[in-house]
Amino acid sequence: MAPLAISEARDETAGLAVRLERSVPIATDARLLEFASLQGPLPPATPGSHIDVHLPSGGLRQYSLVTPLCSATRYVIAVKREATGRGGSVWLHDEARVGAELLIGRPRNNFELDETAEQTVLLAAGIGITPIYAMFERLQQLGRPVRLHYWSRSAEHALFRERLERHPDATLIHSSGGRAVSASDVLKVAPPGAEIYCCGPSRMLDQCIASAPRPQHLHVERFANAAKDLGASEPQDGVTGFTVHLARKKRDIEVAAGETILNTLIAAGIDVAYSCEEGVCGACETTVLEGTPLHRDAVRSPEEHQQRKTFMICCSLSREKRLVLDI
């Protein structure tokens, strides 16, 4: 990758300029990558935060920060190599070299930890341990009651194994060991009123959602949008194309069937924030002033969106012929 021009590195809209300082194996098919700031102190990050990593191809990928290993001048992420993924993890594993300069985004947190909860139960599988490990370490630091359950393919696939396997508040479960306790089993005996945080593959998260004794205390983060294969061109509640009114710009934009609001706004020259374009990062969350959205993201539940009066313009549509947005 070519070095960044200084003017580009100082442009906050382009991201934060960093150097890859370290790339080390942490488990089978997983690496820890450490980025050092090239432009002063980095923004603070809390457990559950993630950043965008700008790829040389021009794409963006989102990775959770290992906040216990981060500092004012260093960010650390854990990346699992996904040979059948979209290419970001393969590039970071196979091609990114120590010393390379690249851009990352500022931390965003759509998976915030309640540090005041009387009891917390953490469930993670695979690379989903990254934000969950950060939560575990923070609650340990605060002396808060917490239990961690972590599923991995084998001991060799478990991240942070040396720290967790002998910890009294952590249970490591390996699928190679035969019949194992499930997420549903764990939630059946969860303390009443405990805040529950889950991160991992969709199958595990679906189990958690189905088994949670009190859905209002369940918090999940997905790697991918489970609804992303729902065709945008399919009629939803009888509505195909619709009008988006931009309240601040006093402008109407027609969104055709098969198009997203985000792509339509970009094509019309409207400058809006976005990142993943898949409904998993939360960068494009927008306030809805009038109308009823059809929520299709994996960041918030429809109920949370209703309370916040927001939706994600990269993937969500409209149930009505007109939406009024705070843009």
C-alpha angles and dihedrals in degrees: 000000000000116000115262120256111247092239090054093046091054094049105099092198088063093052137252118312113232140163124228101242101172139011115182136162114254099172139347107310092356132102137185113228121196121200123196120207118248094190111047132277117001121232113268117260131203130207109288094032122135135191136210117243114207110221124210088245088064095253129123129226128188123225131177117243120240089223097185086064096043128095140174089282103029136058121191127197133178117224128191115207108242108189092189095042129100095284103260097104092044091053093047091049101039109024112022108100129204107260094034115135119221144151129261132182128246115268119274124189122203092151101060122179121231100223093187098059115127091221131015129191118194124197124185138166129193115329088352086089090081099084092028092055089052090053092047093053092046093052090046089052090052093045092239121154108259139159123199125201115187126185121198136163092249140339089270090057094052116107119218088013096152090056097042110034095074098032112118092220096050132075120195116201122192120199089208088068094072127245107015137181112275132220088253090055091052094049092050089067099034114134112265111265094012118151107239124205122188132183127170143078120346093253092059093045091050088054090052093049092049094046104038108122091208113025091194089067095049121100122183136181121197129205090215138015109266089205096050093105091060102109114243088213093061115103111252115205088337094304119118113153118022143171125256114201114203103212099197094043092041090224136133120220122191114221110203125214109275094026130103123229090239095055091045092052092047091050089052091054095252113150110223134159117255141143125164098030087207104085097254106099105049096222094126098049107146134186116249113214098179137005136040118279126210101227116216104159129110096219102079136013119248087251092055090048090050091053092047094039090227142119139180113260094200095072112000123095137191132272089202136049093254137040125184113209132191094243 
